[in-house]
Amino acid sequence: MKVLLIGNYPPDDQKSMLAFSAMLERELPRLGCEVQVLSPQARANRLPLPARLRKWAGYLDKFVLFLPTLMRHARRADVVHVCDHSNAMYMPRLVRHANVLTCHDVIAIQAARGIVTDWQVGFTGRIFQKLIADGFAYADRVVCSSAATEREVLALGLADASKVQTLLIGLNNEFGPLPDAVVRERLAAHGLEPEDRFLLHVGHEHARKNRMAVLRTFAELQRDPATSPVQSLVFVGSALTQEMIALVADHPGLAAKVHVLRDVSHDHLRALYCGACALLFPSLQEGFGWPIIEGQACGCPVFTSNLAPMNEIGSDAAVYVDPKDPVAIARAIRDAAPRFAEMRAGGLANAAHYSAAHMAARYVEHYREVIAAHQEAPKGVGAANRG
């Protein structure tokens, strides 16, 4: 089976989506697939243009210059898999080919429609999201990364229910417990020791990531440091915002306990999960929530939002909290501290269900089904007409 994977535009630097296509590129050949990954390349974007024109150069690369290459390679494939819904604008071009679209979340579409209010989308962004949303109807199969995402796709009317299925994502890299000596060495590179008993957050700055709640929770825990199960806080991702810096300044002694690590390698991220006392991931909205499973796979107790999909993927091994109530979150962490060992064991068992190999095998089943449907359909009838 020849599988053409459509990846993301490199200048957009969408690391999680690049990791997803790389995972399929690694796993599918083990199942007998001949795989090619194809992405729009930075051609117009390489020109010496002023910053204000970079976005338009990107649109030219994606919407115009990439199309002949896409169509040429699609003709040689048995199935075309668009690995990220943000490239769904290509689906109308692929209607004569067996195709699969993976939807990771619909947050940007919701923002463009005014459903999500903390993400401002400009005029061109709304046009772009409409093209993406319209593209769903041309997919033979829309595979959603979580049941919550499937519900949202259907609620927005993006695709017919008969074409939409959920397939939980596998871990996109090697995550698991590490020897203590390895953890110690990698943490020391960041000035940390396991004995520091640190609380961990993984994620970049975005309102929905809710990093202020993480900081407020830690400040609440430090009201009585002697009884707190954590002594320091580690953010992996973006620098602190001005609002976060002001909050730290308002709490004497807090600055020395808050650490920000940027551009952390996979090996060091794994060590941080292994060495952390717990992961706090109080996101307000996700398509899946990879840090939950990554943390559990490394034996890290997880505290996350009592919202879907977070409360659907973490199993009963995680503790679910109100992401808008830092005082209650701090209390939940204190109350659960005696059960950290139990949470570690339960998390390891839950993470074992999120296998990249299993995910790839399920995708092969989807490929076979859409290929068979195309072979049975009258010539020239595409997905949008097969209904």
N, C-alpha and C positions, 0 to 999 in steps of 0.2 A: 504494500500500500504506500503510495507516494503522498506525503503530507506536506503541505505548504503552510508554515506558520507565519502570520503577519505580526511582526513586532512593532515596537514603538520608535518614534523619531528620537534619535540619540540626544540632540540638543535639549529636549524636554527633561532629560535626566530623571525619568520616573523609575526609580530604583526597584520598587516592588514589582512593577510590571516587567521590567527587564529580567528580574529574578524568576518570574513566573514562566516567561517564554524560554528562558535558559533551562528551567526544570523540565519542561516538555521536550526540549531539544536533547536533553540528557537521557530521559526515561523512555521515550517512544522507540528509539532504535533497538532497545532491549526487547521490545515486543514485535520486532520484525518490520518496523516501519522505516521507510526511506524518508528522511526529514530534511527540509530546507527552511531556514529562517530568512525572511525578507522584510526589510524595514525601509521607510523613506530615508533617503540620505540627505545630509546638509550640503546642498549644491548652491542654491541662491544665498543661503545663510553664510556661505564662506566668503562672499563678496565683501569688500570694505564698505559696509553700509553704516549710517548713523544708527544709534540705539533705537530710535523711534520707529525705524523700518524693519527691525529684526523680526518682529511678530509677523509682518506681512511677508517677509522672505520665507519664514517657516510655513506659512499658508501656501505659498507658491511651491515649495518643496513637497508638501503633503498632498495638495489638491490637484496639482497640474503635472509637475515633473515626474512624480512617482507612478502615475497611472499607467503609462505604456509598459513600464517594467512589471507592474503588478499583473496586468492582463496577459503579458507574454508568459510569465511563470505560472499563472493560474491554469493556463491551457495544458500544462504538462503534469499537473497534479491530479490525484484522485479526489482529494478533498482539501479545501482551504479553510484554515482555522484562524480567525481574527482573534488574537489572544487577549485583547483589551477592548471593552465596549467603547472607549474614547476614539477608536478607529472605525466605528460602525458606519461612518459616512462612506466607507468602501463597499458596503454590502450590496447596494443596487448594482454595482459593477460586477458582482460575483453571482448574480442570480441564476446564471446558466451553469454554474458549477456547484457541486455538492459543497456545502459550507456549514461552519459552526461558528458561533459568536459567544465568547465568554464575557459575562457581565459581572464585574466585581462590586460595583455599587452604582447607584443612580443619584448620588449627592449633587453632582454638578448640574444634572438635568433638573433636579428639584430646585436648585438655586436659581437657575435661569427662568424657572416658572414662578419664582417668588415663594416657593414652599419652604425653602431653607432661607432664613432671613439674615444670618450672620455671615453670608458669603455674597459679596456684591459682584454681579456679572454685568459687564458692559454690553454695548450694542452688538459689537462683532462677536462677543462671547455667546450672546443669546442666539445669534444666527448659527454659530458653530454647534451649539448644543441642540438646536432644532434639527440640523442635519444628522447629528448623531442619533437623536431620538427616532427620527424617521427611518433610519437605517435598520432598526431592529426588525421591522416588518418584512424585510427581505431575507432574513436568516432562516435557514432550514431548521436550525436548532439553536436556542438561546440557553446556554448553560450558566447558571448562577452560582456564585461562590458560597452562598448561604441561603437558608430558607427565608431569612428576613429580606434579602435582596430579591428573591423570587416574588415574594408578596408585594414588594414595592414596584417591581417591573409590571406586574399584573394590575396593580392599583393605578398606575400611570397609563395603562392601556397601550404599552409599547409593543406588545406581541400577543398573539393568540395563545391561550393557556395550553393548547395541545402541543405547542412548540417549545415550551419553557420547562426546564428541569433544574433541580439543584444537584450540584456535585461539590462537596466540601473540598477545599484546597488542601493539598499535602504540604508538608514542611518543605520550604524552598532551598534548604541547605542542611548541612549536617549540624543538628542540635542534639545535645545529650550531656550527661554528667561528665566531668573531667576530673582527673586525679588532683588531689589537693595541692600538690606541688606546682602543677601547671597553672591552676587557678591563682595561687599566690603570686607566681612570677608575673602573670599577665596583669593582675590587679596592681601590683607594685609599679608597673610602668605608668600607671595613672595616679600614683600616690595613694593607693588604697590598700587596705588589708581586710581580709574576711572578718577579723575581730572587730572591725569598725561597725558591724551590724548596720549596713546601709539599706535604705529603701530605694528602689529603682523605678525610673520611668523611662520608657523608650518611645520616641515620637517627636516629630518636628512641630514648629510653632504653627498652629492653626486653631481658631476658636473652638472647633469641635473636639480637639485633642484635650482641652480642659486642663492645661498645665497649671493654671492658677489654683485650681482645686487641689492639685498635688502639693503645691507649695503651702497652701493654707492648712492642709491636713498635717503636713510635717511640722508646721509652726504650732499647731494644736498639740501634737505629740510631745513637743519640746517644752510645753508648759510645766511638765514634771519629768525632766530628763532621767531621773533615777529609776522611774518605773516604765519608761518608754522601751518597747522592744526594738526600736531602731535609734541609732545615734547620729546618722548622717543621711543625706539625700543626694542621689546621683541622677542627673538628667542626661540622657543620651539623645542628642539631636541638636536643636537650635539653641542659640544663646538666649539668656533671660531677656524678656521684654522689659521696657521701662517700668511698667506696672509691677512686674515681679521684683525688679531691683528695689523699687520703693517699698514693697512689702518686707523684703529682707532687711532693709535699713530700719524699718519700724520695730524690728525684733532684735534687741541686743544679743550678740553672740551667735546669731543664726548664719551670718555670712560665712563663718569658718566651717560650717557644717554642710553647706550646699555646694555641690560640685557639678560643673557642666562639661561634658565630654562630647566633642564634635568629630565627625569623620572617623568613627571607630570601625576598625576592621571586623570582619565576621568572627575571626578567632577570639578577638578581645571582647566582642559582644557576648559570645558564648560564655566566656569566663565571667563576665559581669552577671549574667543570669545565674550561673552556678554559685557565685560568691554572695549574691544579694540575700538579705534576710527575707525580702518579699518584693514582688512587682506590684505597683499600683498603676492601673490603666483605667481611669474613670472617663473614658471617651463618651461623648454625647451622641456620636453617630459614626458607624463603620459599615463597610460592606462585609467584612469578615473579622479582622482584629488579630493579625498574625502574632503580635507580641504575646498574646495570651498563651497560644500553643507553644511558641518558642520557649517562653519561660517555663511552662510546665514540663516540656521535654528535657529541660536542663535541671529539673528538680527544684524549681523556684516556686514558692507559694504565691498564688495570684489573687489579687483583689481587683475586681473590675465592676463595671456598671451593671445595674439590674435592668438593662435594656437589651433588646434583640439587636444584633446577633450575639453580643457578648455572652448573655446568659443562656444561649443555646449551644455554644461551642465549648465552654469551659467545664461542663459537667458539674456534678456536685463536689468536685475537688476544689473549685474556686469559691471565693466568698463574694457575693454580689451586694453592691452598695448603691445608695442614692448618690449619683455623681455630682449633685448640686449641694450636698450637705457635708462639708469637710469635718465638722464636729462629729457627725455620725460615722464617717469613714474612719476617723482616728479611733473612735470607740470600738469599731469593728476590728481594727488591726490589733488593738490591745486585747480584746476578748479572744481573738483567734490565736494569739501568740502561743499558748500552750499546745495548740494543735498543728503547729507548723510542720512537724515531722509527718503527721498524717496527711496534711495537704500536699506535701512533696510526693509521697507515695501515690496518692490519688491522681495527682497531676501527671506523673510519669505514665500511669496506666491510661489516662485519657489521651495524652499526646500520641500514644502508640497507634491510635485509630486514624491519625492524619498522615498517612503514608503517601509519598510521592508516587511510588510504584502502583499502589492501588488506584490513585487518581488517574494516572496515565492509562491504566487498563480500562477504566470506565470511559475515558475519552475515546479509546479505540472502538468501544462498543457504539458510542455516538457516531463516530466516523462511518462505521459499517452501515448503520441504519440510514444515514442521510445519503450515502452512496447508493444503497439499494433503492431508496425512494426516487432518486434521480434516474436510475436505470429503468424504473417501472413507469415513470411519468412520460406523457406524450412529448415528443421532441419539441423544444422551444418553450415548454411550460416551466416557469420559474417558481421560486418559493412563495413570492407574493401572490401568485395566482393559484397555487396548489391548495392554499388555505388549510 
